[in-house]
Amino acid sequence: MSSTDKLNEKATQTAFDKKVVSVSQQLHPYVKHRLYIAESTGVLPKNMYSSNGIIDESIAKFYGNGYNIDIDTHALKLKLFKYADDELNSLFKQEAFHKNTISTNSILEEELDGLEEKYTIDDGFDYVMNEDLNDISYQQNGHQKHLFLYAEQDNSVLSSFEMKGVSENKSKEILGSLYSWLPLNVSSIIDLLSFGKLSFADIAKVKSMEVKRVEFIYEEVINKFKDHLD
């Protein structure tokens, strides 16, 4: 390989690396919000993980698994979102079930007891809702729930729900309840839409599921949110 070819190859790689870094910045709102929800609901200890760490690990796995240097920007973004989403899922599993983690098991066990088998857990720590999300329930059934007052400031979720004229205090209260009860794999779909700014088709690719399934989940969640505005 000539010196010119080597320089061109290096320049191409450098340009690609800059492209990866630039695209990865779009992941931060989503990853930050997933960490916030996990911390607020007791899955993760406070202030132990950062979006930078999650995204750096996702980029490392992207490079480590091989890549097409000619990949277009949108396809690259979806790949990075998928790696970040997988990284978050692994982290939630590790922190929730590892024997040496900060106490979250007791909270999870209590909440699962209160759900009366409406929810189950698969072996990847994705919460799976039985009956295909036909009965998203916020009833506490006499069990104490660990709800929190939602504190997101830029109303990304409300914007994605196309909600107008809802009082700030009311919406934060309901969103806190919503995120406390929703299975993690369901709320991540809402966050990919609200904070990742992805389309239903993009989310389907990130989650490896059918587009109509993503649309169905979104409609179920937004309908339950509206129900609790009344």
Backbone as CSV, one residue per row, in Angstrom:
resi,resn,N_x,N_y,N_z,CA_x,CA_y,CA_z,C_x,C_y,C_z
1,MET,0.854,-1.192,0.000,0.000,0.000,0.000,0.888,1.240,0.000
2,SER,0.587,2.154,-0.896,1.390,3.360,-0.999,1.104,4.299,0.172
3,SER,2.003,5.273,0.338,1.823,6.249,1.412,0.529,7.036,1.222
4,THR,0.217,7.336,-0.035,-1.021,8.073,-0.320,-2.246,7.257,0.079
5,ASP,-2.214,5.964,-0.267,-3.337,5.086,0.089,-3.497,4.999,1.606
6,LYS,-2.370,4.917,2.314,-2.418,4.839,3.771,-3.008,6.116,4.371
7,LEU,-2.604,7.247,3.807,-3.137,8.518,4.294,-4.639,8.624,4.032
8,ASN,-5.049,8.171,2.833,-6.475,8.205,2.495,-7.276,7.275,3.408
9,GLU,-6.699,6.120,3.678,-7.377,5.153,4.559,-7.500,5.716,5.978
10,LYS,-6.433,6.343,6.446,-6.454,6.937,7.787,-7.467,8.076,7.856
11,ALA,-7.500,8.876,6.807,-8.445,9.995,6.769,-9.888,9.490,6.764
12,THR,-10.112,8.409,6.017,-11.455,7.814,5.967,-11.869,7.291,7.328
13,GLN,-10.953,6.605,8.014,-11.243,6.066,9.339,-11.485,7.191,10.343
14,THR,-10.683,8.229,10.264,-10.852,9.368,11.178,-12.208,10.032,10.984
15,ALA,-12.601,10.197,9.726,-13.896,10.798,9.425,-15.028,9.924,9.954
16,PHE,-14.864,8.606,9.820,-15.895,7.692,10.317,-15.987,7.759,11.835
17,ASP,-14.831,7.774,12.501,-14.813,7.855,13.970,-15.523,9.121,14.466
18,LYS,-15.294,10.218,13.770,-15.964,11.469,14.137,-17.475,11.348,13.926
19,LYS,-17.851,10.637,12.878,-19.270,10.415,12.596,-19.924,9.609,13.711
20,VAL,-19.236,8.581,14.189,-19.751,7.753,15.278,-19.942,8.593,16.540
21,VAL,-18.939,9.409,16.866,-19.024,10.256,18.063,-20.179,11.248,17.938
22,SER,-20.329,11.832,16.754,-21.390,12.809,16.531,-22.767,12.166,16.685
23,VAL,-22.954,11.015,16.073,-24.242,10.323,16.141,-24.539,9.862,17.566
24,SER,-23.508,9.456,18.279,-23.701,8.937,19.639,-24.270,9.992,20.581
25,GLN,-24.067,11.272,20.258,-24.600,12.331,21.116,-26.126,12.300,21.166
26,GLN,-26.740,11.734,20.129,-28.201,11.663,20.092,-28.760,10.638,21.070
27,LEU,-27.891,9.792,21.611,-28.333,8.762,22.549,-28.483,9.284,23.977
28,HIS,-27.817,10.382,24.295,-27.747,10.829,25.689,-29.106,11.094,26.334
29,PRO,-30.034,11.818,25.678,-31.325,12.045,26.339,-32.029,10.739,26.703
30,TYR,-31.981,9.766,25.790,-32.634,8.476,26.048,-31.960,7.734,27.196
31,VAL,-30.641,7.610,27.139,-29.924,6.854,28.168,-30.056,7.536,29.528
32,LYS,-29.949,8.857,29.556,-30.098,9.586,30.825,-31.468,9.336,31.441
33,HIS,-32.493,9.338,30.602,-33.836,9.139,31.142,-34.048,7.708,31.616
34,ARG,-33.481,6.736,30.912,-33.605,5.345,31.368,-32.922,5.171,32.725
35,LEU,-31.775,5.791,32.904,-31.076,5.710,34.189,-31.888,6.406,35.277
36,TYR,-32.487,7.540,34.934,-33.306,8.274,35.899,-34.498,7.428,36.355
37,ILE,-35.169,6.787,35.416,-36.312,5.949,35.764,-35.871,4.764,36.606
38,ALA,-34.767,4.129,36.232,-34.272,2.970,36.978,-33.882,3.366,38.402
39,GLU,-33.272,4.527,38.557,-32.914,5.001,39.892,-34.165,5.346,40.704
40,SER,-35.119,6.014,40.073,-36.315,6.472,40.773,-37.202,5.316,41.217
41,THR,-37.176,4.219,40.492,-38.012,3.068,40.825,-37.264,2.004,41.614
42,GLY,-36.010,2.289,42.007,-35.285,1.387,42.885,-34.530,0.270,42.204
43,VAL,-34.462,0.293,40.876,-33.728,-0.758,40.170,-32.223,-0.519,40.256
44,LEU,-31.810,0.741,40.177,-30.399,1.098,40.254,-30.141,1.984,41.471
45,PRO,-28.958,1.879,42.062,-28.577,2.822,43.118,-28.355,4.202,42.510
46,LYS,-28.577,5.238,43.299,-28.464,6.605,42.810,-27.021,6.963,42.442
47,ASN,-26.874,7.651,41.318,-25.615,8.284,40.904,-24.444,7.314,40.748
48,MET,-24.725,6.064,40.465,-23.637,5.110,40.277,-23.261,4.968,38.801
49,TYR,-24.213,5.197,37.908,-23.966,5.019,36.479,-24.259,6.320,35.740
50,SER,-23.548,6.527,34.634,-23.728,7.734,33.832,-24.019,7.373,32.386
51,SER,-24.657,8.295,31.692,-24.937,8.058,30.273,-23.638,7.940,29.481
52,ASN,-22.612,8.697,29.871,-21.327,8.612,29.165,-20.759,7.197,29.219
53,GLY,-20.832,6.583,30.398,-20.300,5.234,30.546,-21.066,4.231,29.709
54,ILE,-22.394,4.319,29.723,-23.229,3.395,28.951,-22.954,3.555,27.459
55,ILE,-22.880,4.798,26.998,-22.682,5.050,25.571,-21.278,4.677,25.129
56,ASP,-20.279,4.938,25.953,-18.914,4.534,25.617,-18.822,3.021,25.448
57,GLU,-19.475,2.296,26.340,-19.466,0.831,26.246,-20.202,0.367,24.999
58,SER,-21.261,1.053,24.641,-22.019,0.719,23.439,-21.181,0.938,22.179
59,ILE,-20.448,2.038,22.148,-19.564,2.317,21.011,-18.472,1.266,20.916
60,ALA,-17.907,0.889,22.048,-16.854,-0.130,22.064,-17.372,-1.448,21.499
61,LYS,-18.599,-1.819,21.847,-19.170,-3.062,21.330,-19.484,-2.947,19.848
62,PHE,-19.892,-1.764,19.422,-20.136,-1.543,17.998,-18.864,-1.795,17.201
63,TYR,-17.754,-1.222,17.644,-16.481,-1.445,16.956,-16.018,-2.891,17.100
64,GLY,-16.187,-3.448,18.283,-15.692,-4.790,18.540,-16.394,-5.870,17.746
65,ASN,-17.636,-5.628,17.364,-18.403,-6.638,16.634,-18.291,-6.496,15.120
66,GLY,-17.451,-5.581,14.686,-17.280,-5.381,13.249,-18.309,-4.398,12.710
67,TYR,-17.934,-3.632,11.700,-18.818,-2.604,11.195,-18.500,-2.313,9.737
68,ASN,-19.474,-1.721,9.083,-19.328,-1.290,7.696,-19.020,0.198,7.701
69,ILE,-17.842,0.562,7.276,-17.426,1.957,7.331,-18.261,2.845,6.404
70,ASP,-18.996,2.221,5.480,-19.842,2.982,4.554,-21.299,3.060,5.022
71,ILE,-21.572,2.633,6.232,-22.938,2.644,6.746,-23.487,4.074,6.762
72,ASP,-24.772,4.228,6.414,-25.338,5.580,6.402,-25.644,6.029,7.832
73,THR,-25.817,7.315,7.998,-25.935,7.908,9.331,-27.123,7.364,10.114
74,HIS,-28.256,7.205,9.449,-29.452,6.738,10.158,-29.287,5.298,10.629
75,ALA,-28.760,4.453,9.768,-28.539,3.055,10.146,-27.536,2.963,11.293
76,LEU,-26.531,3.819,11.255,-25.547,3.860,12.341,-26.226,4.248,13.653
77,LYS,-27.100,5.242,13.606,-27.801,5.679,14.809,-28.620,4.541,15.413
78,LEU,-29.326,3.799,14.575,-30.147,2.708,15.085,-29.292,1.594,15.699
79,LYS,-28.140,1.338,15.094,-27.244,0.331,15.663,-26.751,0.766,17.039
80,LEU,-26.382,2.023,17.163,-25.896,2.518,18.451,-27.009,2.524,19.491
81,PHE,-28.219,2.854,19.082,-29.346,2.788,20.007,-29.573,1.354,20.485
82,LYS,-29.444,0.414,19.575,-29.649,-0.990,19.945,-28.584,-1.451,20.938
83,TYR,-27.337,-1.093,20.697,-26.265,-1.463,21.626,-26.497,-0.810,22.988
84,ALA,-26.920,0.441,22.991,-27.168,1.135,24.254,-28.346,0.508,24.994
85,ASP,-29.386,0.163,24.256,-30.559,-0.462,24.873,-30.192,-1.816,25.473
86,ASP,-29.396,-2.598,24.753,-28.939,-3.894,25.262,-28.073,-3.712,26.504
87,GLU,-27.236,-2.686,26.483,-26.364,-2.408,27.618,-27.191,-2.051,28.861
88,LEU,-28.214,-1.256,28.670,-29.084,-0.888,29.782,-29.819,-2.102,30.338
89,ASN,-30.327,-2.951,29.457,-31.025,-4.147,29.907,-30.116,-5.056,30.724
90,SER,-28.869,-5.205,30.272,-27.905,-6.023,31.011,-27.610,-5.413,32.373
91,LEU,-27.517,-4.092,32.400,-27.244,-3.399,33.657,-28.399,-3.574,34.643
92,PHE,-29.630,-3.445,34.159,-30.789,-3.611,35.033,-30.832,-5.035,35.605
93,LYS,-30.525,-6.004,34.770,-30.499,-7.391,35.236,-29.423,-7.573,36.297
94,GLN,-28.255,-7.055,36.035,-27.130,-7.188,36.960,-27.442,-6.559,38.313
95,GLU,-27.988,-5.354,38.293,-28.222,-4.637,39.545,-29.423,-5.165,40.309
96,ALA,-30.411,-5.686,39.613,-31.618,-6.134,40.292,-31.477,-7.518,40.908
97,PHE,-30.651,-8.361,40.331,-30.619,-9.743,40.781,-29.270,-10.210,41.319
98,HIS,-28.248,-9.424,41.193,-26.962,-9.832,41.736,-27.000,-9.802,43.258
99,LYS,-26.432,-10.793,43.913,-26.533,-10.915,45.372,-25.887,-9.755,46.107
100,ASN,-24.885,-9.137,45.496,-24.137,-8.101,46.199,-24.581,-6.694,45.861
101,THR,-25.684,-6.554,45.123,-26.120,-5.208,44.771,-26.860,-4.575,45.933
102,ILE,-27.011,-3.261,45.862,-27.773,-2.535,46.874,-29.205,-3.046,46.856
103,SER,-29.827,-3.070,48.000,-31.121,-3.729,48.177,-32.185,-3.190,47.224
104,THR,-32.469,-3.977,46.207,-33.607,-3.674,45.333,-34.540,-4.875,45.269
105,ASN,-34.051,-6.035,45.640,-34.864,-7.243,45.522,-36.145,-7.173,46.336
106,SER,-36.077,-6.644,47.556,-37.260,-6.595,48.398,-38.335,-5.712,47.769
107,ILE,-37.907,-4.605,47.170,-38.865,-3.715,46.503,-39.503,-4.427,45.319
108,LEU,-38.675,-5.086,44.517,-39.193,-5.773,43.345,-40.143,-6.897,43.726
109,GLU,-39.780,-7.659,44.766,-40.635,-8.764,45.187,-41.991,-8.261,45.654
110,GLU,-41.986,-7.168,46.414,-43.240,-6.596,46.902,-44.101,-6.129,45.748
111,GLU,-43.473,-5.472,44.763,-44.236,-4.952,43.639,-44.789,-6.084,42.784
112,LEU,-43.991,-7.122,42.589,-44.465,-8.248,41.796,-45.618,-8.961,42.482
113,ASP,-45.556,-9.087,43.812,-46.658,-9.681,44.562,-47.940,-8.889,44.349
114,GLY,-47.805,-7.565,44.307,-48.971,-6.705,44.177,-49.591,-6.711,42.805
115,LEU,-48.897,-7.259,41.834,-49.404,-7.233,40.466,-50.296,-8.425,40.146
116,GLU,-50.421,-9.369,41.074,-51.317,-10.505,40.917,-51.118,-11.225,39.590
117,GLU,-49.872,-11.470,39.254,-49.499,-12.244,38.074,-49.873,-11.569,36.757
118,LYS,-50.157,-10.270,36.823,-50.375,-9.563,35.559,-49.061,-9.381,34.813
119,TYR,-47.942,-9.413,35.573,-46.634,-9.272,34.968,-45.773,-10.469,35.325
120,THR,-44.866,-10.813,34.447,-43.881,-11.845,34.729,-42.513,-11.286,34.377
121,ILE,-41.467,-12.028,34.689,-40.113,-11.619,34.328,-39.498,-12.706,33.478
122,ASP,-38.942,-12.337,32.334,-38.257,-13.346,31.539,-36.804,-13.412,31.969
123,ASP,-36.051,-14.339,31.371,-34.694,-14.554,31.849,-33.718,-13.472,31.399
124,GLY,-34.201,-12.446,30.719,-33.355,-11.325,30.348,-33.688,-10.069,31.128
125,PHE,-34.510,-10.202,32.186,-34.949,-9.101,33.035,-35.781,-8.072,32.289
126,ASP,-36.263,-8.403,31.122,-37.307,-7.580,30.536,-38.592,-7.954,31.237
127,TYR,-39.309,-6.954,31.781,-40.616,-7.240,32.326,-41.542,-7.538,31.154
128,VAL,-42.304,-8.594,31.277,-43.218,-8.992,30.223,-44.632,-8.946,30.776
129,MET,-45.514,-8.242,30.104,-46.881,-8.130,30.578,-47.723,-9.240,29.973
130,ASN,-48.432,-9.973,30.817,-49.337,-11.010,30.346,-50.530,-10.384,29.637
131,GLU,-51.256,-11.183,28.878,-52.468,-10.772,28.183,-52.198,-9.642,27.194
132,ASP,-50.958,-9.605,26.682,-50.628,-8.671,25.602,-50.978,-7.222,25.900
133,LEU,-50.725,-6.824,27.142,-50.930,-5.426,27.539,-52.394,-4.996,27.507
134,ASN,-53.291,-5.972,27.514,-54.704,-5.611,27.473,-55.215,-5.077,28.797
135,ASP,-54.458,-5.293,29.860,-54.935,-4.858,31.167,-53.809,-4.210,31.947
136,ILE,-53.398,-3.007,31.502,-52.411,-2.255,32.263,-53.122,-1.673,33.473
137,SER,-52.792,-2.132,34.658,-53.519,-1.729,35.855,-52.646,-0.912,36.775
138,TYR,-53.231,0.122,37.330,-52.523,0.936,38.297,-53.107,0.736,39.700
139,GLN,-53.933,-0.286,39.876,-54.535,-0.540,41.177,-53.511,-1.125,42.114
140,GLN,-53.453,-0.622,43.309,-52.442,-1.059,44.253,-52.866,-2.295,45.023
141,ASN,-54.168,-2.598,45.070,-54.654,-3.817,45.694,-54.139,-4.003,47.106
142,GLY,-54.057,-2.907,47.851,-53.675,-3.019,49.241,-52.190,-3.106,49.489
143,HIS,-51.382,-3.120,48.447,-49.932,-3.212,48.599,-49.315,-1.840,48.429
144,GLN,-48.299,-1.559,49.222,-47.614,-0.264,49.110,-46.819,-0.208,47.822
145,LYS,-46.967,0.884,47.070,-46.204,1.055,45.846,-45.145,2.120,46.041
146,HIS,-44.044,1.960,45.355,-42.940,2.904,45.469,-43.020,3.885,44.300
147,LEU,-44.008,4.763,44.354,-44.209,5.735,43.299,-43.298,6.932,43.529
148,PHE,-43.117,7.719,42.500,-42.282,8.909,42.638,-42.894,10.044,41.840
149,LEU,-42.571,11.253,42.212,-43.048,12.427,41.488,-42.134,12.665,40.294
150,TYR,-42.687,12.524,39.142,-41.898,12.642,37.920,-41.338,14.044,37.795
151,ALA,-40.041,14.156,37.459,-39.374,15.464,37.490,-38.802,15.896,36.153
152,GLU,-39.175,15.230,35.069,-38.638,15.595,33.757,-39.134,16.981,33.370
153,GLN,-38.219,17.843,32.942,-38.527,19.261,32.798,-38.997,19.685,31.407
154,ASP,-38.546,18.988,30.365,-38.850,19.529,29.032,-40.100,18.913,28.402
155,ASN,-40.837,18.129,29.188,-42.126,17.594,28.738,-42.029,16.763,27.458
156,SER,-40.930,16.033,27.299,-40.771,15.201,26.116,-41.843,14.124,26.033
157,VAL,-42.175,13.529,27.177,-43.179,12.467,27.180,-44.547,13.030,26.835
158,LEU,-44.919,14.136,27.472,-46.213,14.744,27.177,-46.305,15.177,25.719
159,SER,-45.184,15.631,25.181,-45.175,16.031,23.771,-45.432,14.825,22.871
160,SER,-44.806,13.697,23.201,-45.008,12.501,22.386,-46.414,11.943,22.550
161,PHE,-47.039,12.239,23.717,-48.418,11.822,23.932,-49.413,12.816,23.328
162,GLU,-48.892,13.940,22.837,-49.716,14.988,22.234,-50.760,15.499,23.226
163,MET,-50.286,15.712,24.458,-51.170,16.197,25.516,-51.079,17.713,25.618
164,LYS,-52.225,18.351,25.718,-52.270,19.807,25.879,-53.259,20.148,26.990
165,GLY,-52.972,21.239,27.668,-53.887,21.702,28.690,-53.905,20.868,29.945
166,VAL,-52.836,20.113,30.190,-52.749,19.303,31.397,-51.886,20.046,32.408
167,SER,-52.346,20.167,33.642,-51.569,20.884,34.646,-50.262,20.162,34.907
168,GLU,-49.223,20.932,35.209,-47.890,20.356,35.406,-47.876,19.392,36.579
169,ASN,-48.465,19.764,37.689,-48.450,18.887,38.862,-49.200,17.594,38.603
170,LYS,-50.350,17.690,37.952,-51.145,16.508,37.642,-50.390,15.578,36.703
171,SER,-49.776,16.143,35.667,-49.071,15.315,34.698,-47.864,14.629,35.322
172,LYS,-47.137,15.327,36.188,-45.975,14.720,36.835,-46.385,13.591,37.764
173,GLU,-47.500,13.795,38.460,-47.987,12.755,39.364,-48.364,11.501,38.587
174,ILE,-49.087,11.683,37.488,-49.531,10.538,36.701,-48.360,9.867,35.997
175,LEU,-47.419,10.676,35.491,-46.257,10.089,34.834,-45.402,9.300,35.826
176,GLY,-45.300,9.793,37.068,-44.581,9.040,38.083,-45.229,7.702,38.327
177,SER,-46.557,7.693,38.413,-47.294,6.445,38.580,-47.119,5.542,37.362
178,LEU,-47.189,6.157,36.193,-47.055,5.397,34.946,-45.723,4.658,34.882
179,TYR,-44.638,5.378,35.136,-43.315,4.762,35.045,-43.065,3.771,36.175
180,SER,-43.738,3.948,37.304,-43.570,2.999,38.399,-44.208,1.657,38.071
181,TRP,-45.296,1.695,37.327,-46.041,0.470,37.046,-45.676,-0.187,35.725
182,LEU,-45.261,0.594,34.744,-44.991,0.001,33.433,-43.813,-0.959,33.482
183,PRO,-43.904,-2.083,32.782,-42.738,-2.945,32.623,-41.591,-2.154,31.992
184,LEU,-40.363,-2.471,32.341,-39.226,-1.710,31.838,-39.111,-1.763,30.327
185,ASN,-39.436,-2.915,29.729,-39.311,-2.978,28.274,-40.416,-2.194,27.578
186,VAL,-41.516,-1.922,28.291,-42.581,-1.098,27.729,-42.222,0.382,27.849
187,SER,-41.776,0.798,29.021,-41.417,2.213,29.188,-40.228,2.597,28.313
188,SER,-39.367,1.628,27.987,-38.242,1.947,27.102,-38.727,2.285,25.698
189,ILE,-39.829,1.687,25.286,-40.410,2.019,23.981,-40.916,3.456,23.982
190,ILE,-41.566,3.848,25.075,-42.035,5.229,25.198,-40.846,6.193,25.185
191,ASP,-39.760,5.810,25.847,-38.585,6.686,25.910,-37.840,6.764,24.577
192,LEU,-37.823,5.668,23.821,-37.202,5.726,22.489,-37.959,6.706,21.596
193,LEU,-39.266,6.763,21.776,-40.090,7.698,21.018,-39.903,9.126,21.534
194,SER,-39.963,9.294,22.863,-39.977,10.633,23.461,-38.605,11.275,23.516
195,PHE,-37.593,10.499,23.925,-36.252,11.044,24.125,-35.281,10.655,23.016
196,GLY,-35.499,9.487,22.414,-34.652,9.083,21.299,-35.088,9.701,19.992
197,LYS,-36.333,10.210,19.969,-36.898,10.833,18.766,-36.913,9.853,17.596
198,LEU,-37.207,8.584,17.893,-37.278,7.564,16.855,-38.717,7.341,16.421
199,SER,-38.883,6.910,15.194,-40.205,6.569,14.678,-40.591,5.172,15.157
200,PHE,-41.852,4.806,14.953,-42.282,3.450,15.307,-41.466,2.410,14.539
201,ALA,-41.195,2.689,13.272,-40.420,1.749,12.458,-38.994,1.619,12.995
202,ASP,-38.396,2.736,13.417,-37.046,2.709,13.975,-37.022,1.925,15.291
203,ILE,-38.022,2.166,16.134,-38.093,1.467,17.419,-38.221,-0.031,17.192
204,ALA,-39.014,-0.412,16.202,-39.181,-1.830,15.884,-37.839,-2.474,15.530
205,LYS,-36.994,-1.741,14.826,-35.676,-2.266,14.467,-34.779,-2.375,15.695
206,VAL,-34.812,-1.369,16.547,-33.990,-1.385,17.758,-34.407,-2.533,18.672
207,LYS,-35.715,-2.766,18.754,-36.257,-3.774,19.658,-36.433,-5.154,19.013
208,SER,-36.181,-5.224,17.711,-36.350,-6.488,16.967,-37.773,-7.021,17.134
209,MET,-38.744,-6.164,16.849,-40.142,-6.553,16.942,-40.922,-5.929,15.793
210,GLU,-42.174,-6.338,15.640,-42.980,-5.819,14.549,-43.435,-4.386,14.829
211,VAL,-43.548,-3.607,13.769,-43.975,-2.222,13.905,-45.362,-2.155,14.531
212,LYS,-46.254,-3.030,14.121,-47.615,-2.983,14.655,-47.638,-3.276,16.151
213,ARG,-46.670,-4.037,16.633,-46.583,-4.307,18.065,-46.156,-3.045,18.820
214,VAL,-45.221,-2.314,18.246,-44.788,-1.050,18.849,-45.958,-0.076,18.898
215,GLU,-46.702,0.016,17.803,-47.845,0.929,17.743,-48.917,0.535,18.761
216,PHE,-49.141,-0.760,18.904,-50.133,-1.253,19.853,-49.753,-0.885,21.283
217,ILE,-48.497,-1.095,21.634,-48.027,-0.771,22.988,-48.189,0.720,23.261
218,TYR,-47.796,1.537,22.298,-47.925,2.993,22.458,-49.380,3.381,22.699
219,GLU,-50.283,2.841,21.914,-51.693,3.183,22.056,-52.234,2.749,23.414
220,GLU,-51.823,1.573,23.884,-52.278,1.097,25.187,-51.800,2.020,26.306
221,VAL,-50.537,2.423,26.222,-49.977,3.290,27.264,-50.656,4.653,27.257
222,ILE,-50.806,5.243,26.105,-51.395,6.585,26.030,-52.865,6.559,26.454
223,ASN,-53.574,5.485,26.151,-54.967,5.370,26.579,-55.076,5.279,28.093
224,LYS,-54.171,4.535,28.715,-54.195,4.419,30.168,-53.809,5.744,30.818
225,PHE,-52.885,6.455,30.191,-52.526,7.780,30.715,-53.728,8.700,30.667
226,LYS,-54.433,8.713,29.549,-55.614,9.565,29.408,-56.688,9.191,30.422
227,ASP,-56.828,7.888,30.670,-57.831,7.440,31.641,-57.603,8.058,33.008
228,HIS,-56.331,8.209,33.366,-56.007,8.709,34.694,-55.966,10.235,34.782
229,LEU,-56.214,10.880,33.639,-56.372,12.332,33.650,-57.787,12.722,34.073
230,ASP,-58.717,11.780,33.940,-60.115,12.064,34.249,-60.372,12.087,35.757
